[in-house]
């Protein structure tokens, strides 16, 4: 599982749901600064594997999956819940996004999912589930979401193409699209509190999404009950996305 930063992370909600249903876990942390925040959660979840991973480092990615192979022999579920854009580019208009900023956002937020799936594929001899995390800003223009909208749109398209390519191997590929949550990644988006308030007001349920709700949905997608569900973008946002 890639993307746990603290106990408010979407990835943590998913990890907890998987663990509650009997899964054995492999978790990652970005660097030495992040490790003290993630290691206690890994211990709480009784994770078998905890490894450092900067997704820009292909060697580190390979080491992670080698460890998984040596420890378990295979893998059933992979979760990708990371996104990044340099702050100046994130706060700029889309048309003003720098080339380097756009490439960094695409590499870390999208291509890293492709790399994860490619490394997982040989370890999913009996089929498996690959899940990533998107946002409504991929489909509609959301104020202040800026270049991450096009980036998430690319992630959703990649999800569909990977699902088509890996379906014959019984490997499903899906994207979760939660409503706004107060996560570490979201803290970089300007006026994010306003976005959360607006989502709660406009959602038919009039409630914001929780990481437990997202985890429960992810666990369903990873279960035998969802064996024929693939290529989808699954909204967990109280119905916010149906509003014009």
C-alpha positions as CSV (number, residue, x, y, z in Angstrom):
1,X,0.0,0.0,0.0
2,X,1.4,3.3,-1.1
3,X,0.3,6.6,0.5
4,X,0.0,6.4,4.3
5,X,1.3,9.7,5.7
6,X,-0.6,9.6,9.0
7,X,-3.8,8.3,10.6
8,X,-5.9,10.8,8.5
9,X,-4.7,9.3,5.2
10,X,-7.1,7.7,2.8
11,X,-4.6,4.9,2.5
12,X,-4.7,4.3,6.2
13,X,-8.5,4.0,6.2
14,X,-8.1,1.4,3.4
15,X,-5.3,-0.5,5.2
16,X,-7.4,-0.7,8.3
17,X,-10.4,-2.1,6.4
18,X,-8.2,-4.6,4.6
19,X,-6.6,-5.7,7.9
20,X,-10.0,-6.0,9.6
21,X,-11.0,-8.5,6.9
22,X,-7.9,-10.6,7.4
23,X,-5.4,-9.2,4.9
24,X,-1.7,-9.2,5.5
25,X,-0.2,-5.8,4.8
26,X,2.9,-4.3,3.2
27,X,3.2,-0.5,3.8
28,X,5.5,2.1,2.6
29,X,6.8,5.5,3.9
30,X,8.4,8.2,1.8
31,X,11.6,9.0,3.7
32,X,13.2,9.2,7.2
33,X,11.1,12.3,8.0
34,X,7.9,10.3,7.3
35,X,8.9,7.1,9.0
36,X,8.1,8.1,12.6
37,X,4.5,8.9,11.5
38,X,4.0,5.7,9.6
39,X,5.8,3.1,11.7
40,X,3.5,3.2,14.7
41,X,0.5,2.7,12.3
42,X,2.3,-0.2,10.7
43,X,2.8,-1.8,14.1
44,X,-0.8,-1.1,15.1
45,X,-1.9,-2.9,11.8
46,X,0.6,-5.7,12.4
47,X,2.0,-5.1,8.9
48,X,4.4,-7.9,7.7
49,X,6.4,-5.4,5.6
50,X,7.3,-1.7,6.1
51,X,9.6,-0.3,3.5
52,X,10.8,3.2,2.4
53,X,9.6,4.1,-1.1
54,X,10.1,7.3,-3.2
55,X,8.1,6.3,-6.3
56,X,10.6,8.3,-8.4
57,X,13.2,5.7,-7.5
58,X,12.8,2.7,-9.8
59,X,15.3,0.7,-7.8
60,X,13.4,1.3,-4.6
61,X,10.2,0.2,-6.3
62,X,11.9,-3.0,-7.5
63,X,13.2,-3.7,-4.0
64,X,9.8,-3.3,-2.5
65,X,8.3,-5.9,-4.8
66,X,11.2,-8.2,-4.4
67,X,10.6,-8.1,-0.7
68,X,6.9,-8.9,-1.3
69,X,7.9,-11.8,-3.5
70,X,10.3,-13.2,-0.9
71,X,7.9,-12.7,2.0
72,X,4.6,-13.9,0.5
73,X,5.4,-15.3,-3.0
74,X,2.7,-13.1,-4.5
75,X,0.2,-10.3,-3.9
76,X,-3.5,-9.9,-4.2
77,X,-4.2,-6.2,-3.6
78,X,-2.3,-3.1,-4.5
79,X,-3.4,0.4,-3.4
80,X,-2.0,3.6,-4.8
81,X,-3.0,6.8,-2.9
82,X,-0.4,9.5,-3.7
83,X,-0.5,12.7,-5.6
84,X,1.9,15.6,-5.8
85,X,2.5,18.9,-7.7
86,X,5.0,21.6,-6.8
87,X,3.3,24.3,-4.8
88,X,3.9,27.2,-7.2
89,X,2.4,25.1,-10.1
90,X,-0.5,23.9,-8.0
91,X,-1.5,27.4,-7.1
92,X,-1.0,28.7,-10.6
93,X,-3.5,28.7,-13.5
94,X,-3.4,25.6,-15.5
95,X,-2.2,27.6,-18.5
96,X,0.7,28.9,-16.4
97,X,1.9,25.5,-15.1
98,X,5.6,25.0,-15.8
99,X,6.8,22.1,-17.8
100,X,8.8,20.7,-14.9
101,X,5.8,21.0,-12.6
102,X,3.5,19.3,-15.0
103,X,6.0,16.4,-15.6
104,X,6.5,16.0,-11.8
105,X,2.8,15.9,-11.2
106,X,2.2,13.3,-13.9
107,X,5.1,11.2,-12.9
108,X,4.3,11.0,-9.2
109,X,0.5,11.0,-9.5
110,X,-0.1,8.9,-12.6
111,X,2.9,7.1,-13.9
112,X,3.8,5.7,-10.5
113,X,0.5,3.9,-10.5
114,X,1.4,2.4,-13.9
115,X,4.8,1.3,-12.5
116,X,3.2,-0.2,-9.4
117,X,0.7,-2.3,-11.5
118,X,3.5,-3.4,-13.9
119,X,5.5,-4.7,-10.9
120,X,2.5,-6.3,-9.3
121,X,1.3,-8.1,-12.4
122,X,3.8,-11.0,-12.3
123,X,2.9,-11.6,-8.6
124,X,-0.8,-11.9,-9.4
125,X,-0.9,-15.4,-10.9
126,X,-4.4,-16.0,-9.5
127,X,-5.7,-12.6,-10.3
128,X,-5.8,-9.5,-8.2
129,X,-6.9,-6.0,-7.5
130,X,-5.2,-2.6,-8.2
131,X,-6.8,0.5,-6.8
132,X,-5.9,4.2,-7.1
133,X,-7.5,7.4,-5.8
134,X,-8.9,10.2,-7.9
135,X,-11.1,13.2,-7.3
136,X,-14.2,14.9,-8.9
137,X,-11.9,17.6,-10.3
138,X,-10.9,15.1,-13.0
139,X,-14.4,15.4,-14.5
140,X,-15.5,19.0,-13.7
141,X,-13.6,22.2,-13.0
142,X,-13.2,22.6,-9.3
143,X,-12.0,26.0,-8.0
144,X,-8.3,26.0,-6.8
145,X,-7.8,22.3,-7.9
146,X,-6.0,23.7,-11.0
147,X,-3.5,21.4,-12.8
148,X,-4.4,18.4,-10.6
149,X,-7.7,18.2,-12.5
150,X,-6.0,17.3,-15.8
151,X,-3.6,15.1,-13.9
152,X,-6.4,13.1,-12.2
153,X,-8.2,12.9,-15.5
154,X,-5.1,11.2,-16.9
155,X,-5.1,8.8,-13.9
156,X,-8.8,7.9,-14.6
157,X,-8.0,7.2,-18.2
158,X,-5.0,5.1,-17.3
159,X,-7.3,3.1,-15.0
160,X,-9.6,2.2,-17.8
161,X,-6.8,1.2,-20.2
162,X,-5.1,-0.9,-17.5
163,X,-8.4,-2.6,-16.7
164,X,-8.8,-3.5,-20.4
165,X,-5.3,-4.9,-20.7
166,X,-5.2,-6.9,-17.5
167,X,-8.8,-8.1,-17.4
168,X,-8.0,-11.4,-19.2
169,X,-5.6,-12.2,-16.3
170,X,-8.4,-11.5,-13.8
171,X,-6.7,-8.5,-12.5
172,X,-9.1,-5.7,-11.8
173,X,-8.1,-2.0,-11.9
174,X,-10.4,0.6,-10.3
175,X,-10.3,4.2,-9.1
176,X,-11.9,5.6,-6.0
177,X,-13.2,9.1,-6.1
178,X,-13.9,10.3,-2.6
179,X,-15.3,13.7,-1.7
180,X,-13.0,16.3,-0.2
181,X,-11.1,15.1,3.0
182,X,-8.8,16.9,5.3
183,X,-5.7,15.0,4.4
184,X,-2.0,16.0,4.3
185,X,-2.1,16.1,0.5
186,X,-5.2,18.2,0.4
187,X,-3.6,20.8,2.7
188,X,-1.7,22.2,-0.2
189,X,-4.8,23.2,-2.1
190,X,-5.8,26.8,-1.7
191,X,-9.1,27.5,0.1
192,X,-9.6,23.8,0.8
193,X,-11.8,24.4,3.9
194,X,-14.2,26.2,1.6
195,X,-14.2,23.3,-0.8
196,X,-15.1,20.9,2.1
197,X,-17.8,23.1,3.4
198,X,-19.3,23.5,-0.1
199,X,-19.2,19.7,-0.7
200,X,-21.0,19.1,2.6
201,X,-23.7,21.6,1.6
202,X,-24.2,20.4,-1.9
203,X,-24.0,16.6,-1.3
204,X,-27.4,15.0,-1.1
205,X,-26.4,13.4,2.2
206,X,-25.1,16.7,3.5
207,X,-22.0,15.0,5.0
208,X,-18.4,14.7,4.1
209,X,-16.8,11.4,3.4
210,X,-14.7,9.6,6.0
211,X,-11.6,7.4,5.5
212,X,-13.6,4.5,7.0
213,X,-16.2,4.8,4.3
214,X,-13.6,4.8,1.7
215,X,-11.8,1.9,3.3
216,X,-15.0,-0.2,3.3
217,X,-15.6,0.5,-0.4
218,X,-12.0,-0.4,-1.2
219,X,-12.3,-3.6,0.7
220,X,-15.5,-4.5,-1.3
221,X,-13.6,-3.8,-4.6
222,X,-10.8,-6.1,-3.4
223,X,-13.2,-8.9,-2.4
224,X,-14.6,-11.9,-4.3
225,X,-17.9,-10.1,-4.5
226,X,-16.5,-7.6,-6.9
227,X,-14.6,-10.0,-9.1
228,X,-16.4,-8.7,-12.2
229,X,-16.0,-5.0,-11.4
230,X,-13.2,-3.3,-13.2
231,X,-12.3,-0.1,-15.0
232,X,-14.6,2.1,-13.0
233,X,-14.3,5.4,-11.2
234,X,-16.3,4.9,-7.9
235,X,-17.6,7.9,-6.2
236,X,-17.8,8.0,-2.4
237,X,-18.9,11.5,-1.9
238,X,-22.4,11.6,-0.6
239,X,-23.7,12.1,-4.1
240,X,-21.8,15.4,-4.6
241,X,-20.7,14.5,-8.1
242,X,-24.4,14.4,-9.3
243,X,-24.8,18.1,-8.7
244,X,-24.3,20.3,-11.7
